[in-house]
Amino acid sequence: MSGFLFSEIVFGPVNSRRFGVSLGINLLPDTMKYCSFNCIYCECGLTAKDQDKHAKLYPTSIILSALEDRFKELNEKQLLPDNITFAGNGEPTMHPGFAEIIGRTIELRDTYFPASKITVLSNSTRLHNDSIRAALLKVDHNVLKLDAGTDHMFQAINRPVSSITLHDVVDQLTLFHGQVIIQTLFIKGKCNGIEIDNTSDEEISLWLEHLQKIQPSLVMLYTISRETPEEGLLKVSAEELEKIAGKVKEVNLNAEVYI
């Protein structure tokens, strides 16, 4: 499976299972995925080993112009989104103009859609960068990934393209002092001979320990909903997701399941 890619900077609004009527923002190339992970379940497909040689990012000025044009158009049509969501074809914080784009998006939102929330979906790999962390703290919802309890499962599921460990990710997430939403995709199966299951007792126990350190405002639990680029992967049932959510609530954290 090659994966699904967004072909424009601003797309939608679309109906999102987590964010209502969502206007999507893609800061990344429209011809390829560009990401610091190579997740086995990613709907955008697999991450190319030589991605840096081929990735052509939109200049910040072009992105800001596209945002203003689209915001103005939707405002005139009274098509007001619930959320302005940064996601797209990979990891949005990898765009060098990310912090500037977030600042300008906030200004445009306040002008055209003052009731809309700004959401960033990120894989938590760029949180060591002070400007990125500061930008994420400015938005209404920074939704950051934590898919495992052990580093072994983290490496097997998320397959970072550089040397980053689960411990690194958790340490950076604690710097948000609770002003963060954690998203976790639960999955089972077998991928390239490796057993995949982040729902085991060990994984859940350690994942809960990480959450208690991070103290997020909300934990979003979900599973795969589309075809995956790697074969042999299975959905986790709604019943099992609800059971895991119950364990999150037992440690006095908020949790929601999305099917």
N, C-alpha and C positions, 0 to 999 in steps of 0.2 A: 504494500500500500504506500503510495507516494505522499498522502496526507492532504488535508484541506488547507488552502492558503487564502488569506484575504487579499483582494486585488486593488485595494485603495486605502488611502490614509484614514478617512472617516467612513465608517460603514454603519448601516442601520438607519433608524433604530430597529432593534430586534427584540423579541421576547426572550428573556433569560430566566432560567429556572431559579437563579439565585438573586438577580438584581432587577427584576421587573422589566420595564421598557428601557432598554439600554442602548445608548449611542456608543458604538465601539471606536476606539482609536488604535491604529496600527502604526507604530514608529519605525517598523522594520521593513526590510525589502519585500516587495510584493511578488517576487519570483522564487523565493527560497526562505526556509526557516533559518533564523539566526538566534542562537541560544547558548547559554552556558551549561545547559543540561542536554542529555540525550535520552529523555524518559522513554521507557518501554511502551507507555500508553499514549503518548502525545498525538492528538488529532492532527497536528501540523506535519506529522511524519518524523523521520529520523534526522538528526543533526549531522551534516557533512563534516568529515574530518578536516577538510580544507576550506571551511566556511569563510574564514577571514580573507581568503584570496578572492572570493567571488561576491561577497556581500556588498551591495551598493545601497547605502543608507540615504534617505531623503535628507537634504539640508534642513536645518532647523527653521530657516526662513520660509521654506516651502510648506513645511508642516504647519507653522503658525498661520500662514495665509489660508491653507485648506481648512483649518479649524474655524477661523473667523467667517469664511464664506459659508460653510455648512451651518454653523450656529445661527448666522443671520437668516439663512434660507428657512431653517426649521422654525425659528421664532416668528417669521412672517406667516408661515403656514399654521402656526399654533400647534406644532407637533413637539410637545415638550417632554423630553425623556425623564425617567426617574433617576437614571444613572448615566454618567459619562464614564465609560469604562476603558482603561488602558490595558490592552491584552495583545491581540494581534499575532503575528507570525514568529513567536519566540519570546524572548525576555526583554520587556520594554526598557528596563533600566540600562541596557547595553547601548542605547543611543547616547552619544556624547552630549547632546543638548537636553537630556532628560530633565534636569533641574529647572532650566530656563523654560522649557515647554510646560512643565507643571505650573510654574508661577503665572505664565500667561493664560493658561487654561482656567485657572481660578478667576482671573480678571474677566475673561470672556463669559464664564459661567455666571458670575455675578451680574453681568450686563444682560445676557440673553435668557438664561434659565436659572434664576436665583433660588428656586426650590429644588433644583437637581443636586444630587450628590456626586462627588468625584471619587472613583474607585480605581485602584491600581492592583492588578494581579501580577505578583512577582514570585520568582522561585527562591528568593532569600539568599542568593549567591553574591549580591553586590552591596550588602549592608555594611561592609567595612569602609565603604566610601562615604565620607562625612556629608558631602553635598547630596548624595542620593538618599541617605537616611533622613536628612533634614527635609528634603522634598516630600518624602513619603509621610512624614509627620504633619505636613501641611494639608494633605487631602483628607476627605471625610472617612474613607475606608481604605487602609492599606491591608491588602489580603495576601498573606505570605505563606509559602508552602512549607509543610513539615510532614513528610510522607512515611517516616519510619521511626522506630525506637532504637534500633541498633545501626551502627555504621555499615555493617555487612549488608543489611537490607536497603539502606540508603544508597549504597553504591550499586546494588543490583537493580533497583527500581529507577533511580534518577540519573545514574551514570554521568556524573559531572565531567565536563570536558577538560577541566584543570584540577589540580590537586586541592580539593576541599573536602573536609570531613563533616560528618553530622555534628560533631562537637563544635566545630567552627560556626556552623549555622545556628545552633542553639545559643551559643555565647553572644552572637550578634543580635539575635531576636530578643534577648533579655535587655538590650540597650533601649528598647522601646518602652520599657516600664509599663507594660500592659496596654499601651495605645496601639494595638495591633489585633487583626483577626487572623487566626490560623486556619488554613484550608488543608485538609488531608484527603487524598484519594486512596481508598482501600481496594485491594486487588489480590487475586490469587492466581495460581497456575504454574506454568513452567516456561522459562524463556532461555533459549540457547543452553539447555541442560541445567539451568539453575532454578531451584525451587523458589517460587515467589509467594509470599504470604505475610503481609504486614498486619494480619489480624490475630496472630498467635498470642498465647498468654504472655510470652516474653516480650514480644514487640509492643503489645498494648501496655504492659506494665511500665516499660521504659519510656514509651511515648507519653504516658500520663505524668511521669516524673519530669520530663522536659516541659510539658505544659504547665506544671506547677511552678517551675522556675520562670517561665515566660509570663504567666498570668495574663493571657489574652482576654480581650473583652468578649470574644466569641470564638467558638471552634466550629468550622463548617466541615461536615462529613459527607462524602459522596463517593461514587464509584464510576466506572467507565460507562458511557452511554452511546459511544460510536465504535466503529471498527478501529482496531489498534494497529500500529505499524509492525509490531512484533506478534507472532502467532502464539497460541497456547495460553492466552490470558483470559481470566474469567471474572465476571461481575461478582460483587459481594451482595448478598440479599438485603432487602430493606429491613428485615427482621434483625439481621446481624448488625447492621449499621445502627439501628435503634438501641440495641444492647450496648454497643460501644459508647453511644451518646450518653446512655444512662451512667456508665462508669465515669465519664467526664463530669457529669453533674454531681456525682458522689464526691468529687474533690472540689466542689463549690465553684465550678466554671460553667459558663453557658455553652450549650451545644445545640446545633440544628442539623437535621439530616435532609439532604436534597437528592431526590430520585429522578 
